[in-house]
Amino acid sequence: GEVEIQDLRFSPDESAQFLRSIGASEQLAGFAHARTEGWPAGLQLVSIALERGDGDESKFISRWNSKQRGIATFFQEEIFPNLDPELQRFLLRTSILTRLTPALCDALTVRQNSRQMISKLMEENLFLFSLDEDGQWYRYHDLFSEFLLDILRESQPELEPQLHLKASQWLVTNGLTGEALAHAIKSQDEDYAVRQISELWHNLIGQGEFVHCGHVISSLSSEALNASPSVLLWYVVYLFVLGRFTEADTVLSRLESRIENESFPEGPEHRRFSYALRNRRLLLAFFCREIDKAEALVPELVEHRSELDAFSDATLQLS
């Protein structure tokens, strides 16, 4: 059956057993269970704070209770400030990642010690999980990542988009295009995001990231989309996959109008775009079962097959 939310929480006895293992009293265990509602991640934060503190339980309870602080504030005030400054810097700069690997972390921290930092986090049990047997990829606990992002946004709000841009650039270089595009969007640099979509779309199809890329495109502003006809062509294919044929037809009509009314420099790129546009019309006709329209478009595309991009050529063969 489905796992209920309450099944993921510790009972009072389980919380007490967990905290007694690090020497906590019954009073503190009861207090911590009530304040964390039995969430294991919250209880682990309490255990870390106790291990790093002076051992005075009454002072610990008083500090937390005096402001009726939530678990996020507790982390920000009791855990994070007591970490080594170099470790703090590492955590904040890598908090934007859904998964991390030493080389990627080096790129974000502008350091060469990320593997040591990761080892330290694993040794101290600071909410980092290994994703593979080789110890190459890791991820933070979701709650821990949220806490770190809150601190980053409060203390250095201008840094977050810069980190997303660096992450995207590293991921592009290392062939992880789906993740690269997600970070490109979050970098708030739409010109960069549009360039990456235009250049990486074929790779995304090969990696099975087609729908993911469509989601990325749909998150772009209308201004950015309209400024990049080639990205709109790929967006149309995404609309085909979703079965949104009327919307796809509208986008294609807008692109056709631009070709007719705007001055595009003649040349191979212009012809390739025109044929790609006709390819999308061909696909739309097939999807809408307008066979006569589809058959009327095939001869011209066959005649200029040498000028088609890879996607248009492949779909022409299928049709």
Secondary structure, 3 states (H helix, E strand, C coil): CCCCHHHHCCCHHHHHHHHHCCCCCHHHHHHHHHHHCCCHHHHHHHHHHHHHCCCCHHHHHHHHHHCCCCHHHHHHHHHHHHCCHHHHHHHHHHCCCCCECHHHHHHHHCCCCHHHHHHHHHHCCCCEEECCCCCCCEEECHHHHHHHHHHHHHHCCCHHHHHHHHHHHHHHHCCCHHHHHHHHHHCCCHHHHHHHHHHHHHHHHHCCCHHHHHHHHHCCCHHHHHCCHHHHHHHHHHHHHHCCHHHHHHHHHHHHHHHHHCCCCCCHHHHHHHHHHHHHHHHHHHHCCCHHHHHHHHHHHHHCHHHCCHHHHHHHHHC
